């Protein structure tokens, strides 16, 4: 089980996340980022949080993409809300 994948992603104020047709879009004050979602995971948005789940928990590829997708979405949220040099301080 992915400990990274289990954690929900909080959507900060001023950030809009849209999920449609296998594409996730994150819009915020610093810009907009897109991610093509893998067929191995499902992504749901509910009550200001985004959760990622593997479609097949027995499949190694699904489990690998679970944590990777969650980390990518979290980094996208940080990227549209913070100045690029503030992330690494």
BAVO-484544 format. One record per atom (N, C-alpha, C): residue number from 0; residue in one letter; atom name; x, y, z. Coordinates in Angstrom, 1 decimal. Each point is the difference from the previous one (the first is absolute). Layout:
N
<pt NUM, 'A', 'CA', <X, Y, Z>>
...
This chain:
89
<pt 0, 'X', 'N', <0.8, -1.2, 0.0>>
<pt 0, 'X', 'CA', <-0.8, 1.2, 0.0>>
<pt 0, 'X', 'C', <0.9, 1.2, 0.0>>
<pt 1, 'X', 'N', <-0.4, 1.0, -0.7>>
<pt 1, 'X', 'CA', <0.7, 1.3, -0.1>>
<pt 1, 'X', 'C', <-0.4, 0.9, 1.1>>
<pt 2, 'X', 'N', <1.0, 0.3, 0.8>>
<pt 2, 'X', 'CA', <-0.3, 1.0, 1.1>>
<pt 2, 'X', 'C', <-0.2, 1.4, -0.6>>
<pt 3, 'X', 'N', <0.7, 0.3, -1.1>>
<pt 3, 'X', 'CA', <-0.1, 1.3, -0.7>>
<pt 3, 'X', 'C', <-1.4, 0.1, -0.6>>
<pt 4, 'X', 'N', <-0.4, -1.1, -0.7>>
<pt 4, 'X', 'CA', <-1.3, 0.0, -0.7>>
<pt 4, 'X', 'C', <-1.2, 0.1, 0.9>>
<pt 5, 'X', 'N', <0.1, -0.5, 1.3>>
<pt 5, 'X', 'CA', <-1.1, 0.0, 0.9>>
<pt 5, 'X', 'C', <-0.4, 1.4, 0.4>>
<pt 6, 'X', 'N', <0.9, 1.0, 0.1>>
<pt 6, 'X', 'CA', <-0.2, 1.3, 0.5>>
<pt 6, 'X', 'C', <-0.8, 0.8, -1.0>>
<pt 7, 'X', 'N', <-1.1, 0.6, 0.5>>
<pt 7, 'X', 'CA', <-0.8, 0.9, -0.8>>
<pt 7, 'X', 'C', <0.7, 1.3, -0.3>>
<pt 8, 'X', 'N', <-0.3, 0.7, -1.1>>
<pt 8, 'X', 'CA', <0.7, 1.2, -0.4>>
<pt 8, 'X', 'C', <-1.0, 1.1, 0.3>>
<pt 9, 'X', 'N', <0.3, 0.9, 0.9>>
<pt 9, 'X', 'CA', <-0.8, 1.2, 0.4>>
<pt 9, 'X', 'C', <0.0, 1.0, -1.1>>
<pt 10, 'X', 'N', <-1.1, 0.6, -0.4>>
<pt 10, 'X', 'CA', <0.0, 1.0, -1.0>>
<pt 10, 'X', 'C', <-0.1, 1.4, 0.7>>
<pt 11, 'X', 'N', <1.1, 0.7, -0.2>>
<pt 11, 'X', 'CA', <0.0, 1.4, 0.7>>
<pt 11, 'X', 'C', <-1.0, 0.9, -0.6>>
<pt 12, 'X', 'N', <-0.3, 1.1, 0.7>>
<pt 12, 'X', 'CA', <-0.8, 1.0, -0.5>>
<pt 12, 'X', 'C', <0.6, 0.7, -1.2>>
<pt 13, 'X', 'N', <-0.8, 0.2, -1.1>>
<pt 13, 'X', 'CA', <0.5, 0.6, -1.2>>
<pt 13, 'X', 'C', <0.5, -1.0, -1.0>>
<pt 14, 'X', 'N', <0.0, -1.3, 0.3>>
<pt 14, 'X', 'CA', <0.4, -1.0, -0.9>>
<pt 14, 'X', 'C', <-1.2, -0.8, -0.5>>
<pt 15, 'X', 'N', <-0.1, -0.2, -1.3>>
<pt 15, 'X', 'CA', <-1.1, -0.7, -0.6>>
<pt 15, 'X', 'C', <0.5, -1.2, -0.7>>
<pt 16, 'X', 'N', <-0.5, -1.2, 0.4>>
<pt 16, 'X', 'CA', <0.4, -1.2, -0.6>>
<pt 16, 'X', 'C', <-1.2, -0.6, -0.8>>
<pt 17, 'X', 'N', <0.2, -0.4, -1.3>>
<pt 17, 'X', 'CA', <-1.0, -0.5, -0.8>>
<pt 17, 'X', 'C', <0.5, -1.4, -0.6>>
<pt 18, 'X', 'N', <-0.9, -1.0, 0.1>>
<pt 18, 'X', 'CA', <0.3, -1.3, -0.6>>
<pt 18, 'X', 'C', <-1.0, -0.3, -1.0>>
<pt 19, 'X', 'N', <0.5, -0.2, -1.3>>
<pt 19, 'X', 'CA', <-0.9, -0.3, -1.1>>
<pt 19, 'X', 'C', <0.7, -0.8, -1.1>>
<pt 20, 'X', 'N', <-0.6, -1.0, -0.4>>
<pt 20, 'X', 'CA', <0.5, -0.8, -1.2>>
<pt 20, 'X', 'C', <1.5, -0.4, 0.1>>
<pt 21, 'X', 'N', <0.4, -0.5, 1.2>>
<pt 21, 'X', 'CA', <1.3, -0.5, 0.2>>
<pt 21, 'X', 'C', <1.1, 1.1, 0.2>>
<pt 22, 'X', 'N', <-0.5, 1.2, 0.2>>
<pt 22, 'X', 'CA', <0.9, 1.2, 0.1>>
<pt 22, 'X', 'C', <-0.3, 0.7, 1.3>>
<pt 23, 'X', 'N', <1.0, 0.3, 0.8>>
<pt 23, 'X', 'CA', <-0.1, 0.8, 1.2>>
<pt 23, 'X', 'C', <0.6, 1.4, -0.2>>
<pt 24, 'X', 'N', <-0.7, 1.0, 0.3>>
<pt 24, 'X', 'CA', <0.5, 1.4, -0.2>>
<pt 24, 'X', 'C', <-0.1, 0.7, 1.4>>
<pt 25, 'X', 'N', <1.2, 0.6, 0.3>>
<pt 25, 'X', 'CA', <0.1, 0.8, 1.3>>
<pt 25, 'X', 'C', <0.2, 1.4, -0.4>>
<pt 26, 'X', 'N', <-0.9, 0.9, 0.4>>
<pt 26, 'X', 'CA', <0.2, 1.4, -0.3>>
<pt 26, 'X', 'C', <0.1, 0.8, 1.4>>
<pt 27, 'X', 'N', <0.9, 0.9, 0.0>>
<pt 27, 'X', 'CA', <0.3, 0.8, 1.2>>
<pt 27, 'X', 'C', <0.5, 1.4, -0.4>>
<pt 28, 'X', 'N', <0.4, 0.8, 1.0>>
<pt 28, 'X', 'CA', <0.5, 1.3, -0.2>>
<pt 28, 'X', 'C', <1.3, 0.1, -0.8>>
<pt 29, 'X', 'N', <0.8, -1.1, 0.0>>
<pt 29, 'X', 'CA', <1.2, 0.0, -0.8>>
<pt 29, 'X', 'C', <-0.1, -0.6, -1.4>>
<pt 30, 'X', 'N', <-1.1, -0.5, -0.3>>
<pt 30, 'X', 'CA', <-0.2, -0.6, -1.4>>
<pt 30, 'X', 'C', <-0.9, -1.2, 0.0>>
<pt 31, 'X', 'N', <0.2, -0.8, -1.0>>
<pt 31, 'X', 'CA', <-0.8, -1.2, -0.2>>
<pt 31, 'X', 'C', <0.9, -1.2, -0.4>>
<pt 32, 'X', 'N', <-0.3, -1.2, 0.5>>
<pt 32, 'X', 'CA', <0.8, -1.2, -0.4>>
<pt 32, 'X', 'C', <-1.0, -1.1, -0.3>>
<pt 33, 'X', 'N', <0.5, -0.9, -0.9>>
<pt 33, 'X', 'CA', <-0.9, -1.1, -0.5>>
<pt 33, 'X', 'C', <0.8, -1.3, 0.3>>
<pt 34, 'X', 'N', <-0.8, -1.1, 0.2>>
<pt 34, 'X', 'CA', <0.6, -1.3, 0.2>>
<pt 34, 'X', 'C', <-0.9, -1.0, -0.7>>
<pt 35, 'X', 'N', <0.5, -0.8, -0.9>>
<pt 35, 'X', 'CA', <-0.7, -1.1, -0.6>>
<pt 35, 'X', 'C', <0.0, -1.2, 1.0>>
<pt 36, 'X', 'N', <-1.2, -0.4, 0.4>>
<pt 36, 'X', 'CA', <-0.1, -1.0, 1.1>>
<pt 36, 'X', 'C', <0.1, -1.4, -0.6>>
<pt 37, 'X', 'N', <0.7, -0.9, 0.7>>
<pt 37, 'X', 'CA', <0.2, -1.4, -0.4>>
<pt 37, 'X', 'C', <-1.3, -0.7, 0.2>>
<pt 38, 'X', 'N', <-0.2, -1.0, -0.8>>
<pt 38, 'X', 'CA', <-1.2, -0.9, 0.1>>
<pt 38, 'X', 'C', <0.1, -0.9, 1.2>>
<pt 39, 'X', 'N', <1.2, -0.1, 0.6>>
<pt 39, 'X', 'CA', <0.3, -0.8, 1.2>>
<pt 39, 'X', 'C', <-0.6, 0.5, 1.3>>
<pt 40, 'X', 'N', <-0.3, 1.3, 0.0>>
<pt 40, 'X', 'CA', <-0.5, 0.7, 1.3>>
<pt 40, 'X', 'C', <-1.3, 0.7, -0.3>>
<pt 41, 'X', 'N', <-0.7, 0.2, 1.1>>
<pt 41, 'X', 'CA', <-1.2, 0.8, 0.0>>
<pt 41, 'X', 'C', <0.2, 1.2, 0.9>>
<pt 42, 'X', 'N', <-0.4, 1.2, -0.5>>
<pt 42, 'X', 'CA', <0.2, 1.2, 0.8>>
<pt 42, 'X', 'C', <-1.4, 0.6, 0.2>>
<pt 43, 'X', 'N', <-0.3, 0.4, 1.3>>
<pt 43, 'X', 'CA', <-1.3, 0.5, 0.4>>
<pt 43, 'X', 'C', <0.2, 1.3, 0.8>>
<pt 44, 'X', 'N', <-0.8, 1.0, -0.3>>
<pt 44, 'X', 'CA', <0.0, 1.3, 0.7>>
<pt 44, 'X', 'C', <-1.3, 0.1, 0.8>>
<pt 45, 'X', 'N', <0.2, 0.3, 1.4>>
<pt 45, 'X', 'CA', <-1.2, 0.1, 0.8>>
<pt 45, 'X', 'C', <0.3, 0.8, 1.2>>
<pt 46, 'X', 'N', <-0.8, 1.0, 0.3>>
<pt 46, 'X', 'CA', <0.1, 0.8, 1.2>>
<pt 46, 'X', 'C', <1.4, 0.7, 0.2>>
<pt 47, 'X', 'N', <0.5, 0.5, -1.1>>
<pt 47, 'X', 'CA', <1.3, 0.7, 0.1>>
<pt 47, 'X', 'C', <1.2, -0.9, 0.1>>
<pt 48, 'X', 'N', <-0.1, -1.3, -0.2>>
<pt 48, 'X', 'CA', <1.1, -0.9, 0.0>>
<pt 48, 'X', 'C', <0.0, -0.8, -1.3>>
<pt 49, 'X', 'N', <1.2, -0.5, -0.4>>
<pt 49, 'X', 'CA', <0.1, -0.9, -1.2>>
<pt 49, 'X', 'C', <0.6, -1.3, 0.6>>
<pt 50, 'X', 'N', <-0.6, -1.1, -0.4>>
<pt 50, 'X', 'CA', <0.5, -1.3, 0.4>>
<pt 50, 'X', 'C', <0.3, -0.8, -1.3>>
<pt 51, 'X', 'N', <1.1, -0.8, 0.1>>
<pt 51, 'X', 'CA', <0.4, -0.9, -1.1>>
<pt 51, 'X', 'C', <0.0, -1.4, 0.5>>
<pt 52, 'X', 'N', <-0.6, -0.9, -0.8>>
<pt 52, 'X', 'CA', <-0.1, -1.4, 0.4>>
<pt 52, 'X', 'C', <0.4, -0.9, -1.2>>
<pt 53, 'X', 'N', <0.7, -1.1, 0.3>>
<pt 53, 'X', 'CA', <0.3, -0.9, -1.1>>
<pt 53, 'X', 'C', <-1.3, -0.7, -0.5>>
<pt 54, 'X', 'N', <-0.1, -0.3, -1.3>>
<pt 54, 'X', 'CA', <-1.2, -0.7, -0.5>>
<pt 54, 'X', 'C', <0.1, -1.5, 0.3>>
<pt 55, 'X', 'N', <1.2, -0.5, 0.0>>
<pt 55, 'X', 'CA', <0.3, -1.4, 0.3>>
<pt 55, 'X', 'C', <1.1, -0.1, 1.0>>
<pt 56, 'X', 'N', <-0.3, -0.2, 1.3>>
<pt 56, 'X', 'CA', <1.0, 0.0, 1.1>>
<pt 56, 'X', 'C', <0.9, -1.2, -0.1>>
<pt 57, 'X', 'N', <-0.3, -1.0, -0.8>>
<pt 57, 'X', 'CA', <0.9, -1.1, -0.2>>
<pt 57, 'X', 'C', <1.0, 0.2, -1.1>>
<pt 58, 'X', 'N', <-0.2, 1.0, -0.8>>
<pt 58, 'X', 'CA', <0.9, 0.2, -1.2>>
<pt 58, 'X', 'C', <1.1, 0.9, 0.5>>
<pt 59, 'X', 'N', <1.3, -0.4, -0.3>>
<pt 59, 'X', 'CA', <1.1, 0.8, 0.4>>
<pt 59, 'X', 'C', <0.1, 1.4, -0.7>>
<pt 60, 'X', 'N', <-0.4, 0.0, -1.2>>
<pt 60, 'X', 'CA', <0.0, 1.3, -0.8>>
<pt 60, 'X', 'C', <-1.0, 1.0, 0.7>>
<pt 61, 'X', 'N', <-1.2, -0.5, 0.4>>
<pt 61, 'X', 'CA', <-1.0, 0.8, 0.6>>
<pt 61, 'X', 'C', <0.5, 0.6, 1.3>>
<pt 62, 'X', 'N', <0.7, -0.9, 0.8>>
<pt 62, 'X', 'CA', <0.5, 0.5, 1.3>>
<pt 62, 'X', 'C', <1.1, 1.0, -0.2>>
<pt 63, 'X', 'N', <0.8, -0.2, -1.0>>
<pt 63, 'X', 'CA', <1.1, 1.0, -0.3>>
<pt 63, 'X', 'C', <-0.5, 1.3, -0.4>>
<pt 64, 'X', 'N', <-1.0, 0.0, -0.9>>
<pt 64, 'X', 'CA', <-0.6, 1.3, -0.5>>
<pt 64, 'X', 'C', <-0.9, 0.7, 1.1>>
<pt 65, 'X', 'N', <-0.4, -0.7, 1.0>>
<pt 65, 'X', 'CA', <-0.8, 0.5, 1.1>>
<pt 65, 'X', 'C', <0.8, 1.1, 0.7>>
<pt 66, 'X', 'N', <1.1, -0.3, 0.5>>
<pt 66, 'X', 'CA', <0.8, 0.9, 0.8>>
<pt 66, 'X', 'C', <0.6, 1.1, -0.9>>
<pt 67, 'X', 'N', <0.4, -0.4, -1.2>>
<pt 67, 'X', 'CA', <0.6, 0.9, -1.0>>
<pt 67, 'X', 'C', <-1.0, 1.1, -0.4>>
<pt 68, 'X', 'N', <-1.2, -0.4, -0.3>>
<pt 68, 'X', 'CA', <-1.1, 0.9, -0.4>>
<pt 68, 'X', 'C', <-0.3, 1.0, 1.1>>
<pt 69, 'X', 'N', <-0.1, -0.5, 1.2>>
<pt 69, 'X', 'CA', <-0.3, 0.8, 1.2>>
<pt 69, 'X', 'C', <1.1, 1.1, 0.2>>
<pt 70, 'X', 'N', <1.2, -0.5, -0.1>>
<pt 70, 'X', 'CA', <1.2, 1.0, 0.1>>
<pt 70, 'X', 'C', <0.0, 1.0, -1.1>>
<pt 71, 'X', 'N', <-0.3, -0.4, -1.2>>
<pt 71, 'X', 'CA', <-0.1, 1.0, -1.1>>
<pt 71, 'X', 'C', <-1.1, 1.0, 0.2>>
<pt 72, 'X', 'N', <-1.1, -0.4, 0.5>>
<pt 72, 'X', 'CA', <-1.1, 0.9, 0.2>>
<pt 72, 'X', 'C', <0.3, 1.0, 1.1>>
<pt 73, 'X', 'N', <0.6, -0.5, 1.1>>
<pt 73, 'X', 'CA', <0.4, 0.8, 1.1>>
<pt 73, 'X', 'C', <1.0, 1.1, -0.4>>
<pt 74, 'X', 'N', <1.0, -0.4, -0.9>>
<pt 74, 'X', 'CA', <1.0, 0.9, -0.5>>
<pt 74, 'X', 'C', <-0.6, 1.1, -0.9>>
<pt 75, 'X', 'N', <-1.1, -0.4, -0.8>>
<pt 75, 'X', 'CA', <-0.7, 0.9, -0.8>>
<pt 75, 'X', 'C', <-0.7, 1.1, 0.8>>
<pt 76, 'X', 'N', <-0.6, -0.5, 1.1>>
<pt 76, 'X', 'CA', <-0.7, 1.0, 0.9>>
<pt 76, 'X', 'C', <1.0, 1.0, 0.6>>
<pt 77, 'X', 'N', <1.2, -0.5, 0.4>>
<pt 77, 'X', 'CA', <1.0, 0.9, 0.5>>
<pt 77, 'X', 'C', <0.5, 0.9, -1.1>>
<pt 78, 'X', 'N', <0.2, -0.5, -1.2>>
<pt 78, 'X', 'CA', <0.5, 0.8, -1.1>>
<pt 78, 'X', 'C', <-0.9, 1.2, -0.3>>
<pt 79, 'X', 'N', <-1.3, -0.2, 0.1>>
<pt 79, 'X', 'CA', <-0.9, 1.1, -0.4>>
<pt 79, 'X', 'C', <-0.3, 1.0, 1.1>>
<pt 80, 'X', 'N', <0.5, -0.4, 1.2>>
<pt 80, 'X', 'CA', <-0.3, 0.9, 1.2>>
<pt 80, 'X', 'C', <1.2, 0.7, 0.5>>
<pt 81, 'X', 'N', <1.2, -0.6, -0.2>>
<pt 81, 'X', 'CA', <1.2, 0.6, 0.6>>
<pt 81, 'X', 'C', <1.0, 0.5, -1.1>>
<pt 82, 'X', 'N', <0.8, 1.0, 0.4>>
<pt 82, 'X', 'CA', <1.1, 0.4, -0.9>>
<pt 82, 'X', 'C', <1.0, -1.2, -0.1>>
<pt 83, 'X', 'N', <0.6, -0.2, -1.2>>
<pt 83, 'X', 'CA', <0.8, -1.2, -0.2>>
<pt 83, 'X', 'C', <1.2, -0.1, 0.9>>
<pt 84, 'X', 'N', <0.6, 1.2, 0.4>>
<pt 84, 'X', 'CA', <1.1, -0.1, 1.0>>
<pt 84, 'X', 'C', <-0.4, -0.2, 1.4>>
<pt 85, 'X', 'N', <-1.3, 0.2, 0.3>>
<pt 85, 'X', 'CA', <-0.4, -0.1, 1.4>>
<pt 85, 'X', 'C', <-0.2, -1.5, 0.4>>
<pt 86, 'X', 'N', <-0.2, -0.9, -1.0>>
<pt 86, 'X', 'CA', <-0.2, -1.4, 0.2>>
<pt 86, 'X', 'C', <1.2, -0.6, 0.6>>
<pt 87, 'X', 'N', <1.2, 0.4, -0.4>>
<pt 87, 'X', 'CA', <1.2, -0.7, 0.4>>
<pt 87, 'X', 'C', <0.8, 0.7, 1.1>>
<pt 88, 'X', 'N', <-0.6, 0.9, 0.7>>
<pt 88, 'X', 'CA', <0.6, 0.7, 1.1>>
<pt 88, 'X', 'C', <-0.2, -0.7, 1.2>>
